[in-house]
Amino acid sequence: MPYQTGGYAWAWLDSELALVTGMYVGFAVCFPCALCVLIVATQNIILSFYATGCIAAIVASVLGSCYIGVAGQELRQLGVAESIAAIIVVGFSVDYVVHLGHVYAVSGESILKSS
């Protein structure tokens, strides 16, 4: 006879689902905002799209390695630690790529000034 239980695990299930859903919503907000910031910072649309693709590749590789896990273990689903790590990775990768894109965009100007 089936029965329903309550407690910590039952309540935490909704929290885990909300964190993972929030991660995907954060991605949906973050990538267009990062693209806009890159367009303003670099003033080059093509470079901005390449940089946004680089951000997506960084996030995908980190989340992919979280999903695969350690060799010999079964595949894991995205949970609390992975969703928090994903938001942190997005922040770091956007910061890094914006700085690299801006330096790349202005690098030609510094070469022209030194000649």
DSSP file (Angstrom, degrees, kcal/mol; ACC not computed):
  #  RESIDUE AA STRUCTURE BP1 BP2  ACC     N-H-->O    O-->H-N    N-H-->O    O-->H-N    TCO  KAPPA ALPHA  PHI   PSI    X-CA   Y-CA   Z-CA
    1    1 A M              0   0    0      0, 0.0     2,-0.1     0, 0.0     0, 0.0   0.000 360.0 360.0 360.0 121.6    0.0    0.0    0.0
    2    2 A P        -     0   0    0      0, 0.0     2,-0.3     0, 0.0     0, 0.0  -0.370 360.0-175.2 -72.1 150.8    1.6    3.3   -1.1
    3    3 A Y        -     0   0    0     -2,-0.1     2,-0.4     2,-0.0     0, 0.0  -0.975  21.2-125.2-143.0 157.5    1.9    6.1    1.4
    4    4 A Q        -     0   0    0     -2,-0.3     2,-0.3     0, 0.0     0, 0.0  -0.864  24.1-163.0-106.8 136.3    3.0    9.7    1.3
    5    5 A T        -     0   0    0     -2,-0.4     2,-0.2     2,-0.0    -2,-0.0  -0.744   2.3-161.0-113.5 164.0    5.6   11.1    3.6
    6    6 A G        +     0   0    0     -2,-0.3     2,-0.3     4,-0.0     3,-0.2  -0.705  35.8  89.7-127.4-177.0    6.6   14.6    4.6
    7    7 A G  S  > S-     0   0    0     -2,-0.2     4,-2.0     1,-0.2     5,-0.2  -0.847  86.4 -27.9 126.3-160.9    9.7   16.1    6.1
    8    8 A Y  H  > S+     0   0    0     -2,-0.3     4,-2.4     1,-0.2    -1,-0.2   0.909 130.3  48.2 -63.1 -47.7   12.9   17.6    5.1
    9    9 A A  H  > S+     0   0    0      1,-0.2     4,-1.2     2,-0.2    -1,-0.2   0.877 111.3  51.3 -64.7 -37.5   13.4   15.7    1.8
   10   10 A W  H  > S+     0   0    0      1,-0.2     4,-0.7     2,-0.2    -1,-0.2   0.907 114.1  42.8 -66.8 -42.3    9.9   16.5    0.6
   11   11 A A  H  X S+     0   0    0     -4,-2.0     4,-1.0     1,-0.2     3,-0.4   0.843 110.3  56.6 -72.5 -33.7   10.2   20.2    1.3
   12   12 A W  H  X S+     0   0    0     -4,-2.4     4,-2.5     1,-0.2    -1,-0.2   0.744  92.4  71.5 -72.0 -22.8   13.7   20.4   -0.2
   13   13 A L  H  X S+     0   0    0     -4,-1.2     4,-2.2     1,-0.2    -1,-0.2   0.922  98.9  46.6 -59.4 -45.8   12.5   18.9   -3.5
   14   14 A D  H  X S+     0   0    0     -4,-0.7     4,-2.2    -3,-0.4    -1,-0.2   0.867 111.0  53.2 -64.5 -35.9   10.7   22.1   -4.4
   15   15 A S  H  X S+     0   0    0     -4,-1.0     4,-2.2     2,-0.2    -2,-0.2   0.915 109.0  48.5 -65.7 -42.6   13.7   24.2   -3.4
   16   16 A E  H  X S+     0   0    0     -4,-2.5     4,-2.2     1,-0.2     5,-0.2   0.922 111.9  49.0 -63.4 -43.6   16.0   22.2   -5.7
   17   17 A L  H  X S+     0   0    0     -4,-2.2     4,-2.4     1,-0.2    -1,-0.2   0.891 111.0  50.8 -62.9 -38.5   13.5   22.6   -8.6
   18   18 A A  H  X S+     0   0    0     -4,-2.2     4,-2.5     2,-0.2    -1,-0.2   0.882 109.5  50.7 -67.2 -38.1   13.3   26.3   -7.9
   19   19 A L  H  X S+     0   0    0     -4,-2.2     4,-1.8     2,-0.2    -2,-0.2   0.917 112.7  44.8 -66.1 -42.8   17.1   26.7   -7.9
   20   20 A V  H  X S+     0   0    0     -4,-2.2     4,-1.9     2,-0.2    -2,-0.2   0.907 114.7  48.5 -68.6 -40.8   17.5   24.8  -11.2
   21   21 A T  H  X S+     0   0    0     -4,-2.4     4,-2.3    -5,-0.2    -2,-0.2   0.905 110.6  52.2 -63.6 -40.8   14.6   26.8  -12.8
   22   22 A G  H  X S+     0   0    0     -4,-2.5     4,-2.5     1,-0.2    -1,-0.2   0.848 105.5  55.6 -62.7 -34.5   16.2   30.0  -11.5
   23   23 A M  H  X S+     0   0    0     -4,-1.8     4,-2.1     2,-0.2    -1,-0.2   0.931 109.1  45.8 -63.4 -45.4   19.5   29.0  -13.1
   24   24 A Y  H  X S+     0   0    0     -4,-1.9     4,-2.1     2,-0.2    -2,-0.2   0.889 113.3  49.3 -67.2 -37.8   17.9   28.7  -16.5
   25   25 A V  H  X S+     0   0    0     -4,-2.3     4,-1.6     2,-0.2    -1,-0.2   0.896 109.1  53.9 -65.5 -39.1   16.0   31.9  -16.1
   26   26 A G  H  X S+     0   0    0     -4,-2.5     4,-3.0     1,-0.2    -2,-0.2   0.887 107.8  50.0 -61.2 -39.2   19.3   33.6  -15.1
   27   27 A F  H  X S+     0   0    0     -4,-2.1     4,-2.1     1,-0.2    -1,-0.2   0.914 107.8  53.6 -63.1 -42.2   20.8   32.3  -18.3
   28   28 A A  H  < S+     0   0    0     -4,-2.1    -1,-0.2     1,-0.2    -2,-0.2   0.803 118.0  36.3 -64.8 -28.4   17.9   33.7  -20.3
   29   29 A V  H  X S+     0   0    0     -4,-1.6     4,-1.5    -5,-0.1    -2,-0.2   0.844 115.9  53.4 -88.0 -39.0   18.5   37.1  -18.7
   30   30 A C  H  X S+     0   0    0     -4,-3.0     4,-2.9    -5,-0.2     5,-0.2   0.896 102.4  53.6 -69.5 -44.3   22.3   37.0  -18.5
   31   31 A F  H  X S+     0   0    0     -4,-2.1     4,-2.2     1,-0.2    -1,-0.2   0.917 110.9  44.2 -66.4 -44.3   23.2   36.2  -22.1
   32   32 A P  H  > S+     0   0    0      0, 0.0     4,-2.2     0, 0.0    -1,-0.2   0.898 115.8  49.5 -64.7 -36.3   21.3   39.1  -23.8
   33   33 A C  H  X S+     0   0    0     -4,-1.5     4,-2.5     2,-0.2    -2,-0.2   0.915 110.6  49.8 -66.1 -41.2   22.5   41.5  -21.1
   34   34 A A  H  X S+     0   0    0     -4,-2.9     4,-2.5     1,-0.2    -1,-0.2   0.890 109.3  52.5 -63.4 -38.8   26.1   40.3  -21.7
   35   35 A L  H  X S+     0   0    0     -4,-2.2     4,-2.2    -5,-0.2    -1,-0.2   0.919 110.0  47.9 -62.8 -43.3   25.6   40.8  -25.4
   36   36 A C  H  X S+     0   0    0     -4,-2.2     4,-2.1     2,-0.2    -2,-0.2   0.913 112.3  48.8 -63.8 -42.4   24.4   44.4  -24.9
   37   37 A V  H  X S+     0   0    0     -4,-2.5     4,-2.8     1,-0.2    -2,-0.2   0.901 111.8  49.9 -64.0 -40.3   27.3   45.1  -22.5
   38   38 A L  H  X S+     0   0    0     -4,-2.5     4,-2.8     2,-0.2     5,-0.5   0.879 108.1  52.6 -67.1 -37.1   29.8   43.7  -25.0
   39   39 A I  H  X S+     0   0    0     -4,-2.2     4,-1.7     1,-0.2    -1,-0.2   0.915 114.4  42.7 -63.6 -41.6   28.3   45.7  -27.9
   40   40 A V  H  < S+     0   0    0     -4,-2.1    -2,-0.2     2,-0.2    -1,-0.2   0.911 117.9  45.5 -69.1 -42.4   28.7   48.9  -25.8
   41   41 A A  H  < S+     0   0    0     -4,-2.8    -2,-0.2    -5,-0.2    -3,-0.2   0.897 127.6  25.5 -70.9 -41.0   32.2   48.0  -24.5
   42   42 A T  H  < S-     0   0    0     -4,-2.8    -3,-0.2    -5,-0.2    -2,-0.2   0.724  85.3-145.7 -96.6 -23.1   33.7   46.8  -27.8
   43   43 A Q     <  +     0   0    0     -4,-1.7     2,-0.3    -5,-0.5    -4,-0.1   0.851  68.5 107.6  54.9  37.6   31.5   48.8  -30.3
   44   44 A N     >  -     0   0    0     -6,-0.4     4,-1.9    -5,-0.2    -1,-0.2  -0.920  55.0-163.6-145.8 113.5   31.8   45.8  -32.6
   45   45 A I  H  > S+     0   0    0     -2,-0.3     4,-2.2     2,-0.2     5,-0.2   0.894  90.8  51.0 -69.1 -40.5   28.8   43.6  -33.2
   46   46 A I  H  > S+     0   0    0      1,-0.2     4,-2.2     2,-0.2    -1,-0.2   0.937 111.9  46.9 -64.4 -45.8   30.7   40.7  -34.7
   47   47 A L  H  > S+     0   0    0      1,-0.2     4,-2.5     2,-0.2    -1,-0.2   0.866 110.4  54.9 -61.7 -36.4   33.2   40.6  -31.8
   48   48 A S  H  X S+     0   0    0     -4,-1.9     4,-2.2     2,-0.2    -1,-0.2   0.895 108.0  47.5 -65.9 -40.3   30.3   40.8  -29.3
   49   49 A F  H  X S+     0   0    0     -4,-2.2     4,-2.2     2,-0.2    -2,-0.2   0.894 112.3  49.7 -68.7 -38.8   28.7   37.8  -30.8
   50   50 A Y  H  X S+     0   0    0     -4,-2.2     4,-1.9     2,-0.2    -2,-0.2   0.916 111.8  48.9 -62.7 -42.0   31.9   35.8  -30.8
   51   51 A A  H  X S+     0   0    0     -4,-2.5     4,-2.2     2,-0.2    -2,-0.2   0.889 109.8  51.0 -66.7 -38.6   32.5   36.8  -27.1
   52   52 A T  H  X S+     0   0    0     -4,-2.2     4,-2.3     1,-0.2    -1,-0.2   0.888 109.6  50.9 -65.5 -38.5   28.9   35.8  -26.2
   53   53 A G  H  X S+     0   0    0     -4,-2.2     4,-2.1     2,-0.2    -1,-0.2   0.865 108.2  52.8 -63.7 -35.8   29.5   32.4  -27.8
   54   54 A C  H  X S+     0   0    0     -4,-1.9     4,-2.3     2,-0.2    -2,-0.2   0.902 108.0  50.4 -65.4 -41.2   32.7   32.1  -25.8
   55   55 A I  H  X S+     0   0    0     -4,-2.2     4,-2.4     1,-0.2     5,-0.2   0.927 110.8  49.4 -61.1 -44.8   30.8   32.8  -22.6
   56   56 A A  H  X S+     0   0    0     -4,-2.3     4,-2.5     1,-0.2    -2,-0.2   0.882 110.4  50.5 -62.9 -37.9   28.3   30.1  -23.6
   57   57 A A  H  X S+     0   0    0     -4,-2.1     4,-2.4     2,-0.2    -1,-0.2   0.888 109.8  50.2 -68.1 -38.6   31.1   27.6  -24.3
   58   58 A I  H  X S+     0   0    0     -4,-2.3     4,-2.2     2,-0.2    -2,-0.2   0.945 113.8  44.7 -62.8 -47.6   32.7   28.3  -20.9
   59   59 A V  H  X S+     0   0    0     -4,-2.4     4,-2.7     1,-0.2     5,-0.3   0.906 113.6  50.5 -64.5 -41.4   29.4   27.8  -19.1
   60   60 A A  H  X S+     0   0    0     -4,-2.5     4,-2.3    -5,-0.2    -1,-0.2   0.891 110.6  48.9 -65.0 -39.0   28.6   24.6  -21.2
   61   61 A S  H  X S+     0   0    0     -4,-2.4     4,-1.9     2,-0.2    -1,-0.2   0.898 113.7  45.7 -69.8 -37.9   32.0   23.1  -20.5
   62   62 A V  H  X S+     0   0    0     -4,-2.2     4,-1.9     2,-0.2    -2,-0.2   0.942 116.9  43.7 -68.9 -46.3   31.8   23.7  -16.7
   63   63 A L  H  X S+     0   0    0     -4,-2.7     4,-2.3     1,-0.2    -2,-0.2   0.858 111.9  55.2 -67.0 -33.2   28.2   22.5  -16.5
   64   64 A G  H  X S+     0   0    0     -4,-2.3     4,-2.4    -5,-0.3    -1,-0.2   0.902 108.3  47.4 -64.6 -40.4   29.1   19.5  -18.7
   65   65 A S  H  X S+     0   0    0     -4,-1.9     4,-2.0     1,-0.2    -1,-0.2   0.839 111.8  50.9 -71.1 -30.3   32.0   18.5  -16.4
   66   66 A C  H  < S+     0   0    0     -4,-1.9    -2,-0.2     2,-0.2    -1,-0.2   0.882 111.9  48.4 -68.2 -37.2   29.6   18.9  -13.4
   67   67 A Y  H  < S+     0   0    0     -4,-2.3     9,-1.7     1,-0.2    -2,-0.2   0.903 112.7  46.0 -70.7 -41.4   27.1   16.7  -15.2
   68   68 A I  H  < S-     0   0    0     -4,-2.4    -2,-0.2     7,-0.2    -1,-0.2   0.925  91.3-179.8 -69.8 -43.4   29.6   14.0  -16.1
   69   69 A G     <  -     0   0    0     -4,-2.0     2,-0.2    -5,-0.2    -1,-0.1  -0.311  41.3 -18.8  77.8-161.9   31.1   13.9  -12.7
   70   70 A V  S >  S-     0   0    0      4,-0.1     3,-1.9     1,-0.1    -4,-0.0  -0.553  80.1 -94.5 -83.0 144.9   34.0   11.6  -11.6
   71   71 A A  T 3  S+     0   0    0      1,-0.3    -1,-0.1    -2,-0.2     3,-0.1  -0.322 111.2  29.4 -59.6 136.8   34.7    8.5  -13.7
   72   72 A G  T 3  S+     0   0    0      1,-0.4    -1,-0.3    -3,-0.1     2,-0.2   0.225  98.7 102.8  97.3 -13.6   33.1    5.5  -12.3
   73   73 A Q  S <  S-     0   0    0     -3,-1.9    -1,-0.4    -5,-0.1     2,-0.1  -0.638  78.2-102.7 -97.2 160.4   30.1    7.3  -10.9
   74   74 A E        -     0   0    0     -2,-0.2    -4,-0.1     1,-0.1    -1,-0.1  -0.398  50.5 -83.0 -75.4 159.5   26.7    7.4  -12.4
   75   75 A L        -     0   0    0     -2,-0.1     2,-0.3    -6,-0.1    -7,-0.2  -0.358  48.3-142.9 -64.0 140.2   25.6   10.6  -14.3
   76   76 A R        -     0   0    0     -9,-1.7     2,-0.2   -10,-0.2    -1,-0.1  -0.764   3.8-130.3-106.4 150.8   24.2   13.3  -12.0
   77   77 A Q        -     0   0    0     -2,-0.3     2,-0.3     1,-0.1     5,-0.1  -0.533  42.6 -85.2 -87.1 163.2   21.4   15.7  -12.6
   78   78 A L        +     0   0    0     -2,-0.2     2,-0.1     4,-0.1   -58,-0.1  -0.555  62.5 163.6 -70.4 130.4   21.9   19.4  -12.0
   79   79 A G     >  -     0   0    0     -2,-0.3     4,-2.1   -60,-0.1     5,-0.2  -0.344  51.8 -60.1-127.3-152.8   21.3   20.1   -8.3
   80   80 A V  H  > S+     0   0    0      2,-0.2     4,-2.2     1,-0.2     5,-0.2   0.948 128.7  45.4 -67.3 -51.6   21.9   22.9   -5.8
   81   81 A A  H  > S+     0   0    0      1,-0.2     4,-2.5     2,-0.2    -1,-0.2   0.895 114.7  48.9 -62.4 -40.2   25.7   23.0   -6.0
   82   82 A E  H  > S+     0   0    0      2,-0.2     4,-2.2     1,-0.2    -1,-0.2   0.884 110.5  49.8 -68.7 -38.4   25.7   22.9   -9.8
   83   83 A S  H  X S+     0   0    0     -4,-2.1     4,-1.6     2,-0.2    -2,-0.2   0.882 113.4  46.0 -69.6 -36.7   23.1   25.7  -10.1
   84   84 A I  H  X S+     0   0    0     -4,-2.2     4,-1.9     2,-0.2    -2,-0.2   0.919 113.5  49.6 -68.9 -42.7   25.0   27.9   -7.7
   85   85 A A  H  X S+     0   0    0     -4,-2.5     4,-2.8    -5,-0.2    -2,-0.2   0.867 107.1  56.3 -62.6 -36.1   28.3   27.1   -9.5
   86   86 A A  H  X S+     0   0    0     -4,-2.2     4,-2.3     2,-0.2    -1,-0.2   0.908 107.0  47.8 -64.2 -41.4   26.6   27.9  -12.8
   87   87 A I  H  X S+     0   0    0     -4,-1.6     4,-1.9     2,-0.2    -1,-0.2   0.902 113.5  47.9 -66.8 -39.6   25.7   31.4  -11.7
   88   88 A I  H  X S+     0   0    0     -4,-1.9     4,-2.5     2,-0.2    -2,-0.2   0.916 111.2  51.0 -65.2 -42.5   29.2   32.0  -10.4
   89   89 A V  H  X S+     0   0    0     -4,-2.8     4,-2.9     1,-0.2     5,-0.3   0.890 107.9  52.7 -63.5 -39.6   30.7   30.7  -13.6
   90   90 A V  H  X S+     0   0    0     -4,-2.3     4,-2.5     2,-0.2     5,-0.2   0.930 110.3  48.3 -61.2 -44.4   28.5   33.0  -15.7
   91   91 A G  H  X S+     0   0    0     -4,-1.9     4,-2.1     2,-0.2    -2,-0.2   0.931 115.1  43.5 -62.0 -46.8   29.6   36.0  -13.6
   92   92 A F  H  X S+     0   0    0     -4,-2.5     4,-2.6     2,-0.2     5,-0.2   0.915 115.0  48.5 -66.0 -42.8   33.3   35.2  -13.9
   93   93 A S  H  X S+     0   0    0     -4,-2.9     4,-2.7    -5,-0.2     5,-0.2   0.888 111.2  49.8 -68.3 -37.7   33.2   34.3  -17.6
   94   94 A V  H  X S+     0   0    0     -4,-2.5     4,-2.6    -5,-0.3     5,-0.2   0.940 112.7  47.7 -63.6 -45.6   31.3   37.5  -18.5
   95   95 A D  H  X S+     0   0    0     -4,-2.1     4,-1.9    -5,-0.2    -2,-0.2   0.937 115.4  44.7 -60.3 -47.3   33.8   39.6  -16.6
   96   96 A Y  H  X S+     0   0    0     -4,-2.6     4,-2.3     1,-0.2    -2,-0.2   0.928 115.8  45.5 -63.7 -46.8   36.8   37.9  -18.2
   97   97 A V  H  X S+     0   0    0     -4,-2.7     4,-2.9     1,-0.2     5,-0.2   0.854 109.8  54.5 -70.6 -35.0   35.4   37.9  -21.7
   98   98 A V  H  X S+     0   0    0     -4,-2.6     4,-2.4    -5,-0.2    -1,-0.2   0.925 110.7  46.7 -63.2 -43.1   34.3   41.6  -21.5
   99   99 A H  H  X S+     0   0    0     -4,-1.9     4,-2.4    -5,-0.2    -2,-0.2   0.929 114.8  46.1 -64.5 -44.3   37.8   42.6  -20.4
  100  100 A L  H  X S+     0   0    0     -4,-2.3     4,-2.5     1,-0.2    -2,-0.2   0.915 113.3  49.5 -64.5 -42.5   39.4   40.5  -23.2
  101  101 A G  H  X S+     0   0    0     -4,-2.9     4,-2.3     2,-0.2    -1,-0.2   0.903 111.7  48.3 -63.3 -41.3   36.9   41.8  -25.8
  102  102 A H  H  X S+     0   0    0     -4,-2.4     4,-1.9    -5,-0.2    -2,-0.2   0.923 112.5  47.9 -65.8 -43.8   37.5   45.4  -24.8
  103  103 A V  H  X S+     0   0    0     -4,-2.4     4,-0.8     1,-0.2    -2,-0.2   0.897 112.7  49.6 -64.0 -39.5   41.3   45.1  -24.9
  104  104 A Y  H >X S+     0   0    0     -4,-2.5     4,-0.5    -5,-0.2     3,-0.5   0.904 109.6  51.9 -64.7 -39.9   41.1   43.4  -28.3
  105  105 A A  H 3< S+     0   0    0     -4,-2.3     3,-0.3     1,-0.2     4,-0.2   0.860 117.3  37.2 -66.4 -35.6   38.8   46.1  -29.6
  106  106 A V  H 3X S+     0   0    0     -4,-1.9     4,-1.4     1,-0.2     3,-0.3   0.435  91.7  91.4 -96.5   1.0   41.2   48.9  -28.6
  107  107 A S  H <X S+     0   0    0     -4,-0.8     4,-1.4    -3,-0.5    -1,-0.2   0.858  83.6  54.8 -67.0 -34.0   44.5   47.1  -29.3
  108  108 A G  H  X S+     0   0    0     -4,-0.5     4,-1.9    -3,-0.3    -1,-0.2   0.845 104.1  55.2 -65.9 -33.1   44.6   48.5  -32.9
  109  109 A E  H  > S+     0   0    0     -3,-0.3     4,-2.0    -4,-0.2    -1,-0.2   0.887 106.2  50.3 -67.0 -38.8   44.4   52.0  -31.6
  110  110 A S  H  X S+     0   0    0     -4,-1.4     4,-1.5     2,-0.2    -1,-0.2   0.838 109.3  51.6 -70.7 -30.9   47.4   51.6  -29.3
  111  111 A I  H  X S+     0   0    0     -4,-1.4     4,-0.9     2,-0.2    -1,-0.2   0.903 110.5  48.4 -69.5 -41.1   49.5   50.2  -32.2
  112  112 A L  H  < S+     0   0    0     -4,-1.9     3,-0.4     1,-0.2    -2,-0.2   0.870 110.6  51.3 -66.4 -36.2   48.6   53.2  -34.4
  113  113 A K  H  < S+     0   0    0     -4,-2.0    -1,-0.2     1,-0.2    -2,-0.2   0.831 107.1  53.4 -70.5 -32.0   49.5   55.6  -31.6
  114  114 A S  H  <        0   0    0     -4,-1.5    -1,-0.2     1,-0.2    -2,-0.2   0.698 360.0 360.0 -78.8 -17.7   52.9   54.0  -31.0
  115  115 A S     <        0   0    0     -4,-0.9    -1,-0.2    -3,-0.4    -2,-0.2   0.487 360.0 360.0 -82.6 360.0   53.9   54.3  -34.7
